[in-house]
Amino acid sequence: MTWDAVVVGGGPAGSAAAALLAGDGWRVLVIDRAQFPRRKACAECINPAGVDALRRLGVLGRVMAAGPARLDGWRIASDGGPSFLGRFPGEVHGIALPRETLDAILLDHARDAGATVRTGIRVTELLRDDDGRVRGVVAGGEEVAGRIVVGADGLRSIVLRRLGLLARAPRLRKLALTGHVRGVPEMHGCGTVRARGRGCVGVAHVGGGLANVTVVVPGEQAREVGGQAEAYFDAALRECGFMDAERVDGVLATGPFDCPVRSAVADGALLVGDAAGYYDPFTGQGIYRALRGAELAAQAIGVALRAGDTSAAALMPYERARRRAFVPGERLQHVVEAFVSRPRLLRWAAGRLDRRPRLADAVIHAAGDVRPVRSLLRPALIAQLVV
């Protein structure tokens, strides 16, 4: 059997793309090496634009029934200095919930839409025609044919690597340690990012009395973690003042994050989600990018399949749409990281933003994809920061 689309990866990007394609009548197979539900190293926050994407996908009701925490904004705190709070406008809000819950819901949604799902199976290779066009995958030692292969298999994507589209070797700019913690004080509906030297600690409640805590360690300090991830994580908790907090599961480590790609399309294949390039999203953009990228991918794939042309040239509208949708946000992420990783600069900026709540809100609106990044370039806002 030849599938219309073989989706490698059953996370948010892969499940959403599969659901959209199957809903349009295409024969879709999803393959993932993991058994679901499963934990995932992630900050587990979904920004307001991601909530809208879940609504468009038709799955928001099921997600909300799982009891996520509501995120009304973010507090950004410098290391030992001032902090600022930015809130989303009106009733606009983000959410946070464990990835094992979210991903299981999205994968079930893909099944309900008509996709076939096979878990616990590892993809090891791509199949190619004589002219090099991808025509399927090798999964669990068996050949699986597909008119197009969708690489949605995350940071260490086998599809990306077999396509040869990685722009350069990933750089270990930072390492992230993630765990669930009970006993973190209520934060009034907001997540918190606390600078810690050149790294930071992100905290957000995820429902059920738990909080996700993610400790970001600069690359030059990664060796200090070594095989002591849990001890390092617990020490960071205490440094943040969470003396009564209790970690309820193991610490997941992940990195490197800086994985640029030359292109997200090839003859017979397309990349989506983290596999399509990753630069450490801030305050919930990662899941939004996965869901929005899946929408853009499904649209382009549908056009290509109907035309009988899955060449890289035919898939280029997806590449262009991705750049329009995500490049401005990536540039903002670079700016945010520049501030967070420079303690003196962050203390200065946090002090200014704390005294200018409208400007603080504007920053969080752009980071949450509520407003376009260009909205930060309004002269009145720039004047508030520098004057």
N, C-alpha and C positions, 0 to 999 in steps of 0.2 A: 504493500500500500504506500502511496505517496501522499503525505500530508500537505495541505496548502501552506501551513506555517508550523515549524518546529520551534518552540520557545524553550530556550535553555535557561532555567532559573524560575523559581516560583515565588519570589519576593514580590513587593508591591509593583515594580515595573513589569515583571513578567506576567503576573496574575492579571493586572489591569489590561495589558495588551492582549492577552489571551481571551479575556472576557469580551472585550470590544470586538475582536476579530470573529470569535465564535458567535457572538450575537448578530453579526452580519452574515452568518451562514457559512463561513469558511471552516474547513476541517483543521482543527488546531490540536497539537500535542504539546503539553508542558512536561518537561523533564527536570527534576531537581535531585541532587545527590542526598539531600537531607530527608528525614522523616518529619512530618508536621504533626502537631505543633512543635516548634523548636525555638530556643532563644537565639537572639541575634545581638551582636555588639552594635549598639545604636543609642542615641540620646532619646529616641522614642517620642519626639515631639513633632506635631504636624501643624504647620502654620495656617493662617486663615485661608490662603489660596489652596492649600492642600485639602482643607475641609470642603471647599467648593468643588474640588476635583472629585472627592468621594461622593458628593451629592450628584454630580453629573454622571458618575459611574453607576449610580443607583444602589449604592451600598451603605450610604451614611446612616440610615436607620439601624442597620445591623451593628455598625460600629458603635453608635451611641448606646445601643442596648447593652453593650459589653461594659458600660460604666467607666468611660475614660474621664480623666480630670480635664477641667476647662482651663485654658490658658488665655488670660485677658491681656497679657503683655509680658515684658521682661525687665528685670532689674540688672544692670551691668555695674559691677563693683570693682573699683581699682584695688590694688594690693595695699591695704593699710591706709587708704585714702577715701575720697568721696565716691559716691555711687549716683547713678541716675536711673529713673524709672520711666519707661515708655509704655503707653497703653494703646491697644488697638481701638479704633473708633466705634462708638455706639455698641451695638450688639454683635459686632464682628469679633470673632474669637478663634483661637486655635484649640487643639486638644492634645492630650498625651495618653498613651496606653502601651502596655507591653507589646513588643513586636511578635511574640509568640501568639498573642491574641489577634492582633491586626492581620498578620500574614495568613493565619488559618482562615479568617473571615474572607479575605480577598481570594485565596485559593479556592475556597468553597464556592465563591461567587463565579469564578471562572468555570468550575464544573457545572454549576447551575445554568450557565450560559451555553453550555454544549461542548466545552473543551474536555479533552481526555487528559488526565493527570497521572503521571507515573513518578513516584517518589522513591528515594533510596537507590537511585541509579545515577552513576557518574558518566558524564560525557567526557570522552578522552581525545577525540579527534574530529575534524571536519572531513566530509566527503566532497570531492571536487570532480567536475568534468575535465575532459582533456584540455579545455581552454582555461581552466583555473576557476571557473564559476562554482560557488558552493552549491551543493545539491543535497545536503543532509549532514547527519552526524553519526559518529560511532558512540553508542550508549550501552553500557553494560556488556561490551564486547560484540554488540549486534549493530548492523547498519540500519539506520532509520532515514528514509528519504523524505525530503521536503522541498517544496518549490521555493521557500525562503526560510532561512534560519535567523531567529531573533536571539541575539546574545543579551540576556538579562541576568547574567550570573555574577554580578557584583564586582567588587574591587579587584579581585584576583581572577578575573574572567578568563576562562580557557578559550572562549570564542574570540575574544580580543587578541589574545596571544597567538592563536593559530592563524588569525587573519593577518598578523604582522602589522597592526595599526597603532601599537603603542609608540608614542612619539620619542620616548626615551625611558631609561630605567627609572622606576619609581624612586623618589627621594624620601628618606625618613626625616621629614621635617618635624613630625610629632608622633607620639604614641598615645592611644586612648585606652583607659581602663574603665569599664562600665560594670555597675552592679545595682541591685535593688536593695533599698534600705528602708527599714521601718523606724519611726520615731523622729523623722525630720519635721520641725515645726511647720505649721500652716504658713503659706507665703501669700495669702490673700489673692489667690488665682493667678499668680505670676510665676514664671520661671526665673531663675537667677544664674548669671554667669559671674563668677568671682575670679579675678585675676590672682594668679599664684606664681610669683616670679615672672618668668617668660611663658608660663603655661596658664591654665585656668581650671576651675571646677564648675561644671554645669549641674544644676539641680532643678528637677521638675517633678511634681507629683504626677503619678500615672494611674491613680484610682486604687481602690482596695486598701487604702491606708499605706501604700508604698510610694516611694520616690525613686526616680532614676537619678543616680549620681554618676557623672562621667568626669574622670580626672584626666586632663590633657597634659601630657608630659612633653616638653621640648625634645627634639631629636637628640641634642647633645647630652641630655640627661637620661636618655632611654636605658643606657647600660646600668644605671642605678637601680632600675626596676628588676632586671635580670629575672631570676626565677622566684622573685618575692612580690609578685603583683598584688596579692591580697594584703600583705603587710604594708606595702606602699600605699594602697588604696585606703586602708583603715587609718593610717597616719594622716593622710590628707583630710579625711573626715574630721578627725580631732582638731587639726589645724583650722578648719572652718568653723569650729565651735559646736559641732554636732556630738557632744559628749554622750548623749543618751541614745544616739542612733545605733541601730543593730542591722548589720548586713544579713540578708536572708538567703542569699545564693552566692555562687562562686563569681569571681571577677573574670570578665571576658576582656581580653586584650586584642586590639586591632591596630593596624598601621602597616606600611606607610599609606598616606592618603593622597599624596601628590602624584596622580596618575594621568597625565595628559595623553590624548589620542590625536592622531593625525586626521582621522575622519571617522565618522560613525556609520559609514555605509561602505559596502563592497559589493561585488557582483554576487548576487544571491544571498546576501546577509546584511544585517542591520544590528546596531548596538543601541541599547536603551538603559536608562537608569545609571547606576554607578559604573557599569561596564563601558558606558559611552564617555567616560572622563569624569574625574572627581577632584574637587578642591575644597575639602573640609567645609561643608555648609554650616551656617550659623542660624540658630533659633528656628529650626524646623524646615529649612529649605530642601533637605535631602529627600524626604518622602514626597514633598510636593513635586520636585523635579522628576522623581520616578513616575508619579501619576500623570503629570502633564506630558512628560516625554512619551509615555505609553499612548496617550491620546494622539499625539503628533505622529508617532510611529504607525499606529493602527490606520490612521487616515492615509498615509503614504503607501502602506502595504496593500490596502484595499485597492487603491488606484493601480498599483503595479500588477497585482494579481489579475484584475479585470482586463488589463491591457496585455497580459501575457509577457511582461517585460520586467524582470526583477534585477536588471543590471544596476550597477552603481549610479550610472547616469540617470536612470529612471527613479532612483531613490533619493537623488539630490535635493528635491523639495523638502524632505525631512531634515536633511543636514542644515539647510538654510533656515528652516523654521526653528530648529533647536537653537541655533546661534541667536536668532532674534529674541527668543524667549529667555535664554539663560545667560548670555554673555554679560549683560548689564549687572545681573545679580552676582556673577563671579567677580566682576571688578569691585563691587561693593564688599564682597567677602575678603578680597585682598586688602582693602582699606581697613576693615574691621580688625583683621588679623594684625596689621601693622600697628594698630593702637594697642590691642590686647597684649601683644608680645613686647611692648616697650612701656615699662611701668610708669616712668615719668610722664610720657606722652598721654597715657590713659588717665592718670590722675588729673592732668590739666583738662583734658576733654570732659571727663566725668564731672568735674567741678563746674565747667561752663554749662553742660547739659542739665545738671541738677538745678541750676538757676533759671533755665529756659525750658519749661516743660513742653511747650509747643514744638520746639526743635527736637527734644528727646522723643516725643511721639512720632515726629516725622521720620527719624532714623529707624525706629522700630517698625513703622508702617512699611518702609522700603525693605527692611530686612525680612519682614513677614510677607512680602509680595502683595501687600494690601494696596500700595501705591507704587507706580513705576519709580525706578531708581532716579530717573531724571528729575523727579519732584524735589529731590534734595538740592538741585542746582538752582532753585529759585533765589534771586538776589536777596530777598528779605531773609531767607533762612541762613544764607551764607553770612550775611551781615550780623545776625544774632550770634554766630559762632566766633567771629573774629573781632567784633567790636566790644 
